[in-house]
Amino acid sequence: MQLIRSVFNFYIYSNIHVALAAFSLTKISLLIYDIDESKSPLFVFFATIVSYNFIRSFKINEIDIFWKIWVKGHKKSLIILNIISLIFLIFYAFSVKFSAFLVLLPFTIATFFYIVPFRAERINLRSVASLKLFLIAITWAGITVLFPLVQNGVVIESSVLIIFLQRFLIILALTIPFDIRDLQYDKEQLNTLPQLYGVINSKIIAGLALVFFLIIEFLQRPFDINSYDIVLLTTISLLFIIFSKENQNRYYTTFWVEAIPIFWYFLLVT
């Protein structure tokens, strides 16, 4: 049992789980266009591991005690994982088209300056009031929608932008439980939605984002038997948002909420 718990914790806290969620969202974008390709999703998978571990290394003093202790006790394992991930990332990077690279560039820069200060006053994008939530949502939408589609020759037109908007909305909604959880850690000047409007109002905003996500889906195609998957996905997402709270079990967001994109991909391929 101890071994299983150790492996599971490594899977979660080394950011393999969130990387698998990013992989799943990228595959979903390709499935919409009937594209069977795995190089760009794998590129996103390894890029997520490297970038999230990079971000967490800067945020070590802002995370909960358990996570901080875990990271300090697994430095060697994390270094090995990051080196392996970086090797694969470089390998897959050679297959990235220049046009897809240009799509990635602004999101890569945003990720870097999300943590690293870009002025002498040590200001980073994370410290800009109210920006955190929208930056995360638009970055995930760009990397998991625009990047793989451009990489596979899909022209950026209205249909792609609609998918991008949908992805932005569902990521925005699913990020709010993390902001609720982080109320005890986030600095007041971050002005996250729960800090500005309270937990209940933040949940309402997340619910509205999911409603718009669903409306856009049904504006694109009529309600039929295949629509139950998207309704189920939206319902489960909404329930996780409703039951999120500040003093939450650490696995609630880091495993269950982050598993929703994986579940979405599973629904589409089964």
N, C-alpha and C positions, 0 to 999 in steps of 0.2 A: 504493500500500500504506500509506503514511504517513497519507493522508487517511482511509482506511478505519479504521485503528487509532485515529485521533483521534476520529472519529465514534462508534466503538464504545466508547471510553473515556468519552466524554461521556454516552452512553446508560447506561453502568453507574454512573459516579461522580456523575452528577446525580440519581440515584435514579429515573430513568424506568423502569428494569428492575424494581425492587422495586415500583414503583407499578403496573406491568402485572401483576405477580404478585397484588397486592391486588385489582386489577380482575377478574382471572380467578377468584379465590376467591369474590368477590361474585357474579359471573355463575353460578358453580357452584351457589351457594345458591339462586338464582332458578330455575335449570334443574331442580332437584329438585322444585320446585312448578310446573313448566311455566309460569313467568312470563317473558315476553319483554319486558324493560324494561332500558334502558341508563342512565337518568339517575342512579340510585343508584350503579351501578358506576363511572360517570364521576366522580361526586362523591367516591367513595372514592379513585379514581385521582389526582385533583388534590390531595386532602387528604393523600395519602401523600407526594407530591412535596414539598409545603410543610412538612409535619411532619418528614419525614426530613432535609430540608436544614436545618431549624431545629435538630434534634437534633445533626446532624453539625457545625454551626457551633459548638456548645458543646463538642463532643468533639474538636475539631481537634487538640489536643495528645495525644490517646490513640490516634490512628489511625496506620497505617504511613507511612513516609517518602514513598513514591510517592504515596499518596493526598493527603498534606499538600501536597506540591509541586504536584500537579495542581489541587487546590482553589485554591491561591494564584494559579495561573496562569490560572484561568478564572472569576475573580470576577464580571466583567461579564456573561459568558454565564449564570452561575448566577443573578445578580440578575434578568436578563431572563426566564429560565425561571420563577423564583419569582413574578415579577409577573404573568406570563401565567397561571400556574397559579392564583394567588390570585384573579384576575379570573374565571376559569372556576369556581373553587370558590364564590365569592360568587354567581355566576349560578345554579348548580345548587342552592345552599343555599336559594334562594327557593322551590324545589319540595319541600323537606323538610318532612314533616308534624311537628307538635308532638310527637306520640308517639314518632316516630323520633328527633327531636332529643333527647328525654329519654333514649332508649337510648344515644345517642352521648355524652351529657354526661359520665358517669363515666369513659369511656375517653379522652375529650379531656382531662379534668383530669389523669388518670393520665399521659398522654403529656407534658403540660406540666411536671408536677412530677417526671417521670422525669429531667429534666435541671436544671430551674430550682430552686434552693434555696428551701425554704419555712420555714426558720428562720434565726435569726441565726447559728447555727453552720454555715451553708451545707450543710445536710443535704438531699439530694434522694432520690427513691425509688430511683434507681440505686445509691445508697450503702448502702441497706438490705441486709444480708447475705442472699444466696440468693434475693432477690426478682426479680432481673432476668429470668431465664428464664420464670418463671410469669407475670410481668406482661406480657411480650411475647406469650406464647401466649394468654392470656385476652383481651388487648386486640385482637389480630388476629381471634380467634374472635368476639368481640362485634361488631366493626365489619364483618366479612365475612359474618356469619350473622344475628345479631339485627337489626342496622340495616336491611339491605335487605328482610328479610321483614316487619318491622313497617311499613316504609315502603310496602309493597305490600299491607297489610291482612291479613297472615297472623297468626293468633292464636298467641301463645307458649304452646305446650302441650308434652306429653312428646316428640312427634316432633321438634319444633324444638330442644328441649334435648338430644336425642340427637345431632342434627347438630352442635350447639354443642360437645358433649363430643368428638365425633370430630375436629372442626376444632381444638380445643384440643390434642388428643393429637398430631395430625400436625404442627402448628406447633411444639409443644414438641420433638418429635423432630428436626425440621429446623433448629431453632435451636441445637441442641447442637454441630454442626460449627462454627458461628460462635464459640461459647464456647471450643472447642478451639483454633481459629485465634487467638483473642484472648488466649490464656494469656500471651503475651509482652507484652501491653499492659495487661490488666486489673490493677487494684490488688488486693492480697491481701485487703483487707477486703471485697471484693465477695462472696467465698465462692461463686463459680460452681461448678456441678457438677464440671467438670474440676479446679478448685482443691481442692475438698473430697474428691472420691472418685477422682480420677485419670482419665486419658483412656479407658482400657479400660472401667472401670465406668460412665462416662458414656455410652459407646456402648451398653452393655448396657441402661441405662435408656431410651435412645432406641429401641432395638430392642423393648423391652417395650411402649413407648408405641405403636409401630406394630402390634405383635401385638394389643393391645387395640383399636386402630383397626379392624383387620381383623375381629376377633371381633364387634364391634358391628355392622359392616356385614352380616355373615352371619346375625346374629340378627334383623336387620330383614327380610331377604329370602333366599330359598333360593339356593344356588349354581347358576348357569346360565351360558349363553354370555356374557351381559353382565357376569358377575363377573370375567372375565379382565382387564378394564380396571383394576379396583381392585387386583387381585393384581399386575398389572404395575407400577402406580404404587407400591405398597408395596415391591415388590422393588427397584425403582430407587432409592427413597428409602433403603432399608436399605443398598444398596451404596455410596451416597454417604456415608452415616454411617460404614460400616466403613472406608472408605479415607480418611476425613478425618484430618488430622494437624496438629500445631502449625505447622510450617514448610511451609505449603501454598502452592501457586501462588495468587496473589491472585484469579484468576478462578474458582477452584474453588468457593468459596462465593458470591462476589458475582455470578457469572453462572450456573453450573451448578446449584447447590443452589437458588438463588432462581428458577430457571427451572422447577422441578418443578410449582408450581401452574399455570403457563402450559401445561405439557405435560398436566397433568390436565384442564384445560379443553379442550384440543385433542382429547384422547381422547373426551370426552363429546359434542363437536359433530361428530365425523367418523364 
